């Protein structure tokens, strides 16, 4: 056996030194994990955030022409039971007249057109519209049943949305976004 060879190199058996290297390395790995865990754990959302992941809203009291604003994920959400006249007006708009021809509806494919039915709760519930109530220009909250098109109007910079929440005039670049939602019964909407 030469001067620099260990007994494990010559005999093929682990020595006490090999055992110490292995256990020291394992203890170091456990120590690093123990120190890192609090930093990793703090990145998880807290219970209040998880509670807002989805909400259920009872809309039984909303008669045609009435609106409700709820808070979801820290943002206002407009829910409106539109009148037959509002639905007809929205359907009468030619898609070529729209500033943003995309539906922006999280329930549909990204390339869905901004037709009234694609902006609403669907063919059977076309009178219902659910939208995130933040102007797509700078995030202000538009006023309902206002503006040149009878939908929503952002007084901060003059964006006008129609009764389907589509941008028609002003600096806002896109339609008001429609979040993921579904009717869980005839009178309850689950958002998120």
DOMARKE-461184 format. One record per atom (N, C-alpha, C, O, CB): residue in one letter; x, y, z. Coordinates in steps of 0.02 Angstrom, whole numbers, padded with zeros to 5 digits, always signed. Glycine has a CB too. Example, Ala and Ser with C-alpha at 12.3 -4.5 7.8 and 13.67 -1.06 7.14 Angstrom:
A+00660-00284+00390/A+00615-00225+00390/A+00660-00165+00390/A+00712-00166+00423/A+00565-00224+00452/S+00642-00112+00354/S+00684-00053+00357/S+00645+00002+00394/S+00670+00057+00402/S+00704-00030+00286/
END
This chain:
X+00042-00058+00000/X+00000+00000+00000/X+00045+00061+00000/X+00090+00067+00041/X-00048+00000+00060/X+00032+00108-00047/X+00074+00168-00050/X+00054+00217+00004/X+00005+00207+00039/X+00069+00201-00119/X+00093+00269+00009/X+00085+00318+00063/X+00019+00355+00059/X-00008+00374+00111/X+00142+00367+00061/X-00009+00367-00001/X-00070+00408-00009/X-00132+00366-00022/X-00186+00394-00030/X-00060+00457-00066/X-00126+00302-00025/X-00184+00259-00036/X-00219+00246+00029/X-00187+00239+00081/X-00163+00193-00070/X-00285+00243+00026/X-00324+00224+00086/X-00338+00150+00084/X-00329+00118+00032/X-00391+00265+00091/X-00359+00124+00139/X-00372+00053+00141/X-00432+00035+00097/X-00435-00020+00070/X-00384+00030+00212/X-00482+00083+00089/X-00539+00068+00046/X-00519+00064-00027/X-00549+00026-00065/X-00594+00120+00055/X-00468+00101-00047/X-00446+00098-00116/X-00410+00033-00131/X-00414+00006-00186/X-00399+00157-00132/X-00377+00006-00082/X-00340-00055-00093/X-00381-00117-00077/X-00373-00168-00109/X-00277-00056-00051/X-00425-00112-00030/X-00463-00170-00009/X-00535-00169-00037/X-00569-00221-00035/X-00465-00175+00066/X-00559-00112-00062/X-00627-00107-00089/X-00680-00104-00035/X-00739-00112-00050/X-00641-00166-00134/X-00662-00093+00026/X-00709-00088+00081/X-00712-00017+00106/X-00662+00018+00105/X-00690-00136+00138/X-00771+00006+00129/X-00776+00074+00156/X-00739+00080+00223/X-00736+00033+00263/X-00849+00094+00164/X-00710+00138+00234/X-00675+00151+00296/X-00715+00199+00338/X-00768+00223+00318/X-00604+00179+00282/X-00690+00213+00397/X-00722+00260+00442/X-00723+00330+00410/X-00772+00366+00418/X-00686+00261+00510/X-00670+00348+00375/X-00666+00413+00342/X-00720+00418+00288/X-00751+00471+00281/X-00596+00423+00311/X-00732+00365+00250/X-00784+00366+00199/X-00853+00376+00232/X-00894+00414+00206/X-00784+00299+00159/X-00863+00343+00288/X-00926+00350+00325/X-00935+00422+00350/X-00990+00449+00345/X-00928+00301+00384/X-00882+00452+00375/X-00886+00521+00400/X-00901+00570+00343/X-00941+00616+00352/X-00821+00540+00435/X-00870+00560+00285/X-00884+00603+00227/X-00957+00598+00207/X-00990+00649+00195/X-00839+00583+00167/X-00982+00537+00204/X-01051+00526+00184/X-01100+00557+00234/X-01147+00592+00213/X-01065+00451+00177/X-01091+00545+00299/X-01137+00573+00348/X-01133+00649+00353/X-01183+00682+00364/X-01124+00542+00416/X-01073+00677+00345/X-01065+00749+00346/X-01102+00781+00287/X-01135+00832+00294/X-00990+00768+00345/X-01095+00750+00229/X-01130+00775+00169/X-01206+00771+00178/X-01241+00818+00159/X-01110+00735+00108/X-01231+00717+00206/X-01303+00710+00217/X-01328+00761+00268/X-01381+00790+00259/X-01320+00638+00240/X-01290+00771+00321/X-01309+00820+00372/X-01311+00890+00342/X-01355+00930+00357/X-01261+00818+00432/X-01262+00906+00298/X-01262+00970+00264/X-01322+00980+00220/X-01352+01034+00218/X-01198+00978+00223/X-01342+00927+00183/X-01401+00931+00139/X-01464+00942+00179/X-01507+00982+00160/X-01407+00868+00096/X-01471+00907+00236/X-01529+00916+00279/X-01530+00987+00307/X-01583+01017+00312/X-01530+00863+00336/X-01472+01012+00326/X-01468+01080+00353/X-01488+01133+00302/X-01524+01180+00318/X-01397+01094+00377/X-01465+01125+00240/X-01483+01172+00187/X-01559+01170+00175/X-01590+01222+00167/X-01445+01155+00121/X-01588+01109+00174/X-01660+01103+00164/X-01698+01135+00221/X-01749+01168+00211/X-01680+01028+00157/X-01674+01125+00283/X-01708+01154+00341/X-01706+01231+00339/X-01754+01263+00359/X-01675+01129+00406/X-01651+01259+00316/X-01646+01332+00311/X-01688+01358+00253/X-01718+01411+00258/X-01571+01353+00302/X-01690+01322+00197/X-01725+01345+00137/X-01801+01338+00143/X-01838+01377+00112/X-01701+01307+00076/X-01826+01290+00182/X-01897+01277+00184/X-01940+01338+00203/X-01989+01351+00169/X-01911+01222+00233/X-01923+01376+00255/X-01965+01435+00270/X-01970+01485+00212/X-02022+01515+00202/X-01938+01470+00332/X-01916+01492+00175/X-01918+01538+00118/X-01962+01511+00062/X-01998+01549+00030/X-01847+01551+00092/X-01959+01447+00051/X-02001+01416-00001/X-02074+01417+00021/X-02118+01430-00019/X-01977+01344-00016/X-02086+01401+00085/X-02154+01397+00111/X-02190+01464+00109/X-02251+01466+00100/X-02153+01371+00182/X-02154+01519+00117/X-02186+01585+00118/X-02213+01604+00049/X-02253+01651+00045/X-02137+01637+00141/X-02192+01570-00003/X-02215+01587-00071/X-02284+01558-00087/X-02314+01577-00137/X-02165+01563-00122/X-02309+01514-00045/X-02375+01486-00056/X-02428+01538-00039/X-02417+01578+00007/X-02386+01422-00014/X-02485+01540-00074/X-02536+01588-00057/X-02566+01573+00011/X-02572+01515+00030/X-02591+01589-00111/X-02585+01625+00048/X-02615+01614+00113/X-02689+01595+00106/X-02717+01596+00051/X-02608+01677+00158/X-02720+01578+00162/X-02789+01553+00161/X-02838+01604+00133/X-02885+01585+00098/X-02810+01533+00231/X-02827+01668+00147/X-02874+01718+00121/X-02871+01723+00045/X-02921+01735+00012/X-02859+01787+00153/X-02812+01714+00017/X-02805+01715-00056/X-02838+01654-00087/X-02873+01659-00137/X-02731+01718-00076/X-02827+01596-00056/X-02858+01535-00083/X-02934+01539-00078/X-02969+01512-00121/X-02832+01474-00045/X-02960+01571-00026/X-03032+01578-00018/X-03062+01620-00074/X-03120+01609-00092/X-03049+01609+00049/X-03024+01666-00102/X-03049+01709-00156/X-03040+01678-00225/X-03058+01708-00275/X-03014+01776-00153/X-03011+01618-00228/X-02999+01587-00292/X-03064+01579-00332/X-03065+01585-00393/X-02965+01519-00283/X-03118+01565-00296/X-03184+01563-00328/X-03236+01586-00278/X-03229+01575-00218/X-03200+01491-00355/X-03287+01618-00304/X-03342+01640-00262/X-03408+01620-00295/X-03411+01610-00356/X-03339+01717-00250/X-03459+01614-00255/X-03526+01601-00280/X-03570+01661-00265/X-03569+01687-00209/X-03557+01535-00250/X-03607+01683-00314/X-03649+01743-00307/X-03721+01724-00323/X-03736+01697-00376/X-03624+01800-00354/X-03766+01740-00276/X-03837+01728-00286/X-03865+01789-00323/X-03863+01845-00299/X-03874+01717-00218/X-03891+01776-00382/X-03917+01830-00425/X-03993+01827-00431/X-04022+01857-00478/X-03885+01826-00495/X-04026+01792-00386/X-04099+01784-00389/X-04136+01851-00388/X-04188+01858-00418/X-04123+01740-00332/X-04108+01900-00352/X-04143+01964-00345/X-04130+02012-00404/X-04161+02066-00406/X-04123+01998-00281/X-04086+01994-00450/X-04071+02039-00506/X-04123+02031-00562/X-04121+01983-00600/X-04000+02025-00534/X-04167+02078-00566/X-04217+02079-00618/X-04185+02109-00681/X-04134+02141-00676/X-04280+02120-00597/X-04215+02098-00741/X-04187+02128-00801/X-04176+02204-00793/X-04221+02239-00770/X-04232+02115-00862/X-04117+02227-00812/X-04099+02297-00805/X-04061+02312-00741/X-04040+02369-00731/X-04160+02339-00808/X-04051+02262-00699/X-04016+02273-00636/X-03945+02245-00640/X-03931+02198-00676/X-04054+02241-00577/X-03900+02277-00600/X-03830+02256-00598/X-03808+02245-00526/X-03840+02268-00479/X-03785+02310-00632/X-03753+02210-00520/X-03723+02197-00456/X-03647+02197-00465/X-03622+02171-00515/X-03747+02128-00426/X-03612+02227-00418/X-03539+02226-00421/X-03514+02186-00360/X-03532+02202-00303/X-03508+02298-00421/X-03473+02135-00373/X-03444+02095-00319/X-03368+02100-00324/X-03341+02121-00375/X-03467+02021-00324/X-03335+02081-00271/X-03262+02082-00270/X-03236+02011-00277/X-03257+01966-00240/X-03235+02116-00205/X-03191+02000-00324/X-03161+01935-00336/X-03087+01946-00351/X-03069+01983-00396/X-03196+01898-00395/X-03044+01912-00313/X-02972+01918-00320/X-02949+01991-00317/X-02902+02011-00353/X-02949+01886-00384/X-02982+02030-00276/X-02963+02100-00267/X-02987+02147-00323/X-02968+02205-00324/X-02890+02105-00262/X-03028+02121-00368/X-03052+02162-00424/X-03128+02165-00423/X-03161+02118-00400/X-03027+02134-00492/X-03157+02220-00448/X-03230+02222-00454/X-03252+02180-00513/X-03219+02179-00565/X-03255+02295-00462/X-03307+02145-00504/X-03337+02106-00559/X-03408+02131-00567/X-03447+02131-00520/X-03335+02028-00544/X-03425+02151-00629/X-03492+02174-00645/X-03534+02114-00667/X-03514+02076-00711/X-03490+02229-00700/X-03592+02107-00636/X-03641+02057-00657/X-03704+02095-00675/X-03730+02134-00635/X-03655+02003-00600/X-03728+02084-00735/X-03787+02121-00757/X-03837+02074-00791/X-03819+02032-00832/X-03767+02178-00806/X-03900+02082-00771/X-03955+02048-00804/X-03983+02099-00854/X-04023+02142-00836/X-04011+02023-00752/X-03962+02092-00916/X-03980+02142-00966/X-04052+02135-00989/X-04081+02081-00987/X-03934+02137-01026/X-04080+02191-01010/X-04148+02191-01037/X-04146+02163-01108/X-04093+02159-01139/X-04179+02264-01037/X-04204+02144-01133/X-04208+02120-01203/X-04183+02173-01251/X-04151+02158-01301/X-04281+02099-01221/X-04199+02236-01237/X-04177+02291-01280/X-04101+02296-01281/X-04072+02306-01335/X-04208+02358-01256/X-04068+02289-01224/X-03995+02291-01221/X-03963+02235-01261/X-03913+02244-01295/X-03971+02289-01149/X-03992+02175-01256/X-03967+02118-01294/X-03976+02130-01369/X-03931+02116-01409/X-04003+02052-01272/X-04034+02156-01388/X-04047+02170-01459/X-03998+02223-01486/X-03973+02216-01541/X-04119+02194-01469/X-03986+02275-01446/X-03939+02327-01467/X-03869+02299-01476/X-03835+02315-01524/X-03937+02385-01416/X-03848+02256-01431/X-03782+02226-01436/X-03776+02180-01496/X-03725+02177-01529/X-03765+02187-01372/X-03830+02143-01511/X-03830+02098-01569/X-03831+02137-01635/X-03809+02111-01686/X-03889+02051-01566/X-03857+02198-01635/X-03863+02238-01695/X-03796+02268-01717/X-03790+02292-01773/X-03914+02294-01685/X-03746+02267-01674/X-03681+02297-01690/X-03642+02250-01736/X-03633+02191-01721/X-03640+02311-01625/X-03619+02277-01792/X-03578+02238-01838/X-03509+02228-01808/X-03479+02274-01780/X-03573+02273-01909/X-03483+02167-01813/X-03416+02153-01785/X-03362+02197-01816/X-03312+02211-01784/X-03398+02079-01795/X-03373+02219-01878/X-03324+02262-01911/X-03322+02332-01880/X-03274+02369-01889/X-03340+02268-01986/X-03374+02351-01842/X-03377+02416-01809/X-03339+02416-01742/X-03330+02469-01712/X-03449+02436-01798/X-03318+02357-01719/X-03287+02352-01653/X-03213+02369-01655/X-03177+02351-01701/X-03297+02282-01625/X-03192+02405-01604/X-03121+02423-01597/X-03080+02360-01580/X-03024+02353-01604/X-03112+02476-01541/X-03109+02315-01539/X-03077+02252-01521/X-03124+02195-01541/X-03175+02185-01509/X-03060+02249-01444/X-03107+02157-01594/X-03153+02105-01619/X-03148+02039-01581/X-03181+01990-01601/X-03140+02093-01691/X-03107+02035-01527/X-03097+01973-01491/X-03141+01972-01428/X-03148+02023-01394/X-03022+01964-01471/X-03171+01914-01413/X-03219+01909-01357/X-03187+01922-01289/X-03220+01950-01245/X-03250+01840-01357/X-03124+01904-01279/X-03091+01911-01213/X-03130+01875-01159/X-03137+01900-01103/X-03082+01986-01195/X-03156+01816-01176/X-03197+01776-01130/X-03157+01715-01110/X-03142+01672-01152/X-03265+01756-01164/X-03140+01710-01046/X-03099+01654-01021/X-03134+01587-01027/X-03103+01535-01018/X-03080+01666-00949/X-03199+01587-01042/X-03237+01525-01050/X-03234+01498-01121/X-03259+01443-01134/X-03308+01536-01029/X-03206+01537-01167/X-03205+01519-01238/X-03133+01518-01264/X-03088+01543-01230/X-03247+01568-01278/X-03122+01491-01324/X-03055+01494-01353/X-03032+01566-01362/X-03073+01611-01369/X-03054+01458-01422/X-02967+01577-01360/X-02938+01645-01362/X-02956+01683-01426/X-02956+01744-01426/X-02863+01640-01356/X-02972+01647-01480/X-02987+01681-01543/X-03063+01691-01555/X-03083+01708-01610/X-02957+01642-01600/X-03104+01679-01504/X-03177+01688-01512/X-03192+01761-01527/X-03160+01806-01500/X-03215+01664-01448/X-03241+01772-01571/X-03258+01840-01590/X-03299+01874-01536/X-03329+01841-01493/X-03297+01841-01657/X-03301+01940-01538/X-03336+01980-01487/X-03410+01987-01503/X-03439+02041-01492/X-03304+02049-01482/X-03441+01935-01528/X-03514+01937-01538/X-03547+01941-01469/X-03516+01924-01418/X-03540+01875-01578/X-03609+01963-01467/X-03642+01970-01402/X-03647+01904-01365/X-03635+01901-01305/X-03712+01999-01412/X-03664+01851-01401/X-03671+01786-01368/X-03604+01762-01340/X-03603+01730-01287/X-03700+01734-01417/X-03549+01776-01373/X-03483+01755-01349/X-03459+01798-01290/X-03412+01779-01255/X-03432+01758-01405/X-03490+01855-01279/X-03472+01898-01222/X-03519+01884-01163/X-03505+01906-01107/X-03476+01972-01242/X-03573+01848-01175/X-03623+01837-01123/X-03615+01768-01091/X-03564+01734-01100/X-03695+01844-01152/X-03666+01747-01054/X-03666+01682-01021/X-03687+01626-01068/X-03695+01569-01046/X-03712+01682-00960/X-03695+01641-01132/X-03712+01589-01181/X-03782+01598-01210/X-03820+01641-01188/X-03707+01521-01150/X-03797+01557-01258/X-03860+01564-01296/X-03922+01561-01251/X-03969+01599-01261/X-03863+01509-01349/X-03923+01515-01202/X-03981+01508-01159/X-03987+01563-01107/X-04042+01576-01081/X-03979+01441-01124/X-03931+01596-01092/X-03931+01649-01041/X-03895+01711-01068/X-03854+01742-01034/X-03897+01624-00975/X-03912+01729-01129/X-03878+01785-01162/X-03890+01852-01127/X-03852+01899-01135/X-03900+01791-01235/X-03943+01856-01088/X-03957+01918-01051/X-03907+01930-00995/X-03900+01986-00972/X-04029+01916-01022/X-03871+01878-00972/X-03823+01885-00918/X-03754+01900-00944/X-03729+01867-00990/X-03822+01822-00876/X-03723+01950-00913/X-03654+01966-00931/X-03614+01973-00866/X-03637+02004-00818/X-03650+02032-00974/X-03555+01945-00866/X-03510+01946-00808/X-03442+01969-00833/X-03413+01938-00877/X-03505+01875-00772/X-03417+02025-00805/X-03354+02053-00830/X-03312+02080-00772/X-03339+02102-00722/X-03367+02108-00882/X-03247+02079-00781/X-03203+02111-00732/X-03210+02186-00744/X-03200+02210-00800/X-03128+02087-00740/X-03226+02223-00692/X-03243+02294-00697/X-03183+02340-00690/X-03185+02387-00651/X-03293+02312-00646/X-03132+02328-00729/X-03073+02372-00730/X-03062+02394-00802/X-03054+02353-00846/X-03009+02337-00701/X-03063+02460-00812/X-03052+02486-00879/X-02986+02460-00906/X-02936+02458-00871/X-03052+02564-00879/X-02986+02439-00968/X-02926+02409-00997/X-02874+02461-01018/X-02822+02444-01045/X-02945+02367-01057/X-02889+02525-01006/X-02840+02577-01020/X-02791+02583-00962/X-02732+02569-00970/X-02875+02644-01033/X-02815+02604-00903/X-02771+02612-00845/X-02798+02581-00781/X-02773+02595-00727/X-02757+02685-00834/X-02851+02540-00787/X-02875+02503-00729/X-02926+02539-00685/X-02940+02516-00630/X-02819+02485-00687/X-02953+02595-00708/X-03005+02630-00671/X-03069+02587-00670/X-03074+02540-00709/X-03019+02702-00701/X-03116+02604-00628/X-03179+02567-00625/X-03232+02607-00663/X-03252+02661-00640/X-03201+02554-00552/X-03256+02582-00720/X-03306+02618-00759/X-03374+02622-00724/X-03391+02580-00682/X-03315+02586-00827/X-03413+02673-00742/X-03480+02682-00716/X-03529+02642-00760/X-03522+02642-00821/X-03500+02758-00715/X-03577+02609-00729/X-03625+02568-00766/X-03682+02608-00794/X-03701+02660-00767/X-03651+02514-00723/X-03711+02583-00849/X-03768+02613-00884/X-03754+02686-00899/X-03795+02730-00885/X-03832+02606-00842/X-03695+02698-00928/X-03674+02766-00944/X-03635+02766-01009/X-03620+02712-01037/X-03631+02797-00886/X-03619+02825-01033/X-03579+02831-01095/X-03622+02833-01157/X-03683+02829-01154/X-03531+02775-01099/X-03588+02839-01213/X-03623+02847-01277/X-03660+02784-01300/X-03702+02789-01345/X-03573+02867-01329/X-03645+02726-01272/X-03674+02664-01296/X-03716+02629-01243/X-03736+02571-01253/X-03618+02618-01320/X-03730+02663-01187/X-03775+02636-01136/X-03747+02579-01095/X-03784+02546-01058/X-03837+02614-01168/X-03682+02566-01101/X-03652+02512-01063/X-03614+02538-01003/X-03642+02550-00950/X-03607+02471-01107/X-03549+02546-01012/X-03506+02571-00958/X-03463+02627-00984/X-03444+02628-01043/X-03461+02514-00929/X-03448+02675-00941/X-03410+02734-00959/X-03356+02745-00906/X-03371+02746-00847/X-03455+02796-00967/X-03294+02754-00928/X-03239+02769-00882/X-03227+02844-00885/X-03200+02869-00934/X-03174+02728-00901/X-03247+02881-00833/X-03242+02954-00835/X-03169+02979-00830/X-03156+03037-00845/X-03282+02984-00779/X-03124+02937-00809/X-03054+02958-00801/X-03023+02980-00867/X-02991+03033-00871/X-03013+02902-00771/X-03033+02940-00919/X-03001+02955-00984/X-03049+02949-01043/X-03029+02957-01100/X-02943+02909-00995/X-03113+02935-01029/X-03164+02937-01082/X-03173+02875-01123/X-03190+02879-01182/X-03147+02991-01127/X-03162+02816-01094/X-03176+02754-01131/X-03250+02736-01125/X-03278+02737-01070/X-03131+02695-01104/X-03281+02720-01182/X-03352+02702-01184/X-03358+02628-01204/X-03329+02607-01254/X-03391+02748-01235/X-03396+02590-01165/X-03409+02520-01179/X-03483+02511-01192/X-03524+02547-01164/X-03385+02474-01120/X-03501+02464-01235/X-03572+02453-01250/X-03602+02405-01199/X-03570+02387-01149/X-03581+02425-01321/X-03664+02384-01210/X-03700+02342-01163/X-03672+02271-01158/X-03693+02232-01115/X-03773+02338-01182/X-03626+02254-01203/X-03592+02189-01199/X-03521+02197-01171/X-03482+02149-01169/X-03589+02156-01269/X-03504+02258-01148/X-03438+02270-01119/X-03382+02274-01171/X-03323+02265-01155/X-03421+02216-01071/X-03401+02289-01233/X-03352+02296-01287/X-03331+02369-01294/X-03373+02413-01293/X-03380+02270-01354/X-03266+02381-01301/X-03241+02450-01308/X-03265+02477-01376/X-03257+02445-01428/X-03163+02453-01303/X-03295+02536-01374/X-03321+02565-01435/X-03289+02632-01450/X-03286+02653-01508/X-03395+02574-01430/X-03264+02667-01398/X-03237+02735-01408/X-03191+02751-01349/X-03205+02732-01292/X-03294+02788-01415/X-03137+02786-01363/X-03092+02807-01309/X-03025+02770-01311/X-03013+02730-01357/X-03125+02797-01242/X-02982+02782-01262/X-02914+02755-01264/X-02907+02682-01243/X-02854+02653-01255/X-02871+02795-01221/X-02957+02651-01214/X-02951+02581-01193/X-02938+02537-01254/X-02973+02544-01304/X-03015+02557-01155/X-02889+02492-01251/X-02871+02452-01310/X-02914+02390-01320/X-02921+02366-01376/X-02800+02433-01305/X-02942+02362-01265/X-02977+02298-01272/X-03044+02300-01234/X-03057+02344-01193/X-02934+02240-01246/X-03085+02250-01248/X-03149+02241-01215/X-03137+02224-01141/X-03083+02201-01122/X-03191+02186-01249/X-03188+02236-01099/X-03183+02216-01029/X-03178+02139-01028/X-03218+02105-01060/X-03245+02241-00987/X-03130+02112-00991/X-03121+02038-00991/X-03177+02002-00954/X-03203+02027-00904/X-03055+02020-00960/X-03195+01944-00978/X-03245+01901-00947/X-03207+01846-00910/X-03170+01808-00941/X-03295+01871-01001/X-03217+01841-00843/X-03181+01789-00806/X-03213+01721-00817/X-03267+01715-00846/X-03181+01806-00731/X-03179+01669-00793/X-03208+01603-00795/X-03268+01603-00747/X-03261+01620-00688/X-03155+01547-00775/X-03326+01583-00772/X-03386+01580-00730/X-03434+01529-00758/X-03430+01511-00816/X-03419+01649-00724/X-03480+01508-00715/X-03532+01461-00737/X-03591+01468-00689/X-03583+01484-00630/X-03506+01388-00739/X-03651+01455-00715/X-03710+01452-00673/X-03711+01383-00641/X-03711+01332-00676/X-03776+01465-00715/X-03710+01380-00574/X-03715+01316-00539/X-03788+01298-00526/X-03803+01240-00512/X-03676+01319-00473/X-03832+01347-00532/X-03904+01336-00530/X-03934+01394-00570/X-03898+01435-00598/X-03933+01333-00456/X-04000+01397-00572/X-04032+01452-00610/X-04017+01520-00580/X-04023+01571-00615/X-04107+01442-00614/X-03999+01523-00516/X-03990+01588-00483/X-03922+01597-00450/X-03912+01647-00415/X-04043+01596-00432/X-03876+01551-00460/X-03809+01557-00429/X-03755+01552-00482/X-03753+01506-00522/X-03799+01501-00375/X-03710+01602-00481/X-03653+01604-00527/X-03590+01591-00487/X-03578+01623-00436/X-03649+01672-00565/X-03550+01544-00511/X-03484+01531-00480/X-03432+01565-00524/X-03425+01550-00583/X-03470+01453-00473/X-03394+01610-00494/X-03341+01646-00530/X-03274+01618-00507/X-03261+01612-00448/X-03345+01724-00517/X-03233+01600-00555/X-03167+01572-00539/X-03164+01497-00543/X-03112+01468-00530/X-03146+01593-00471/
END
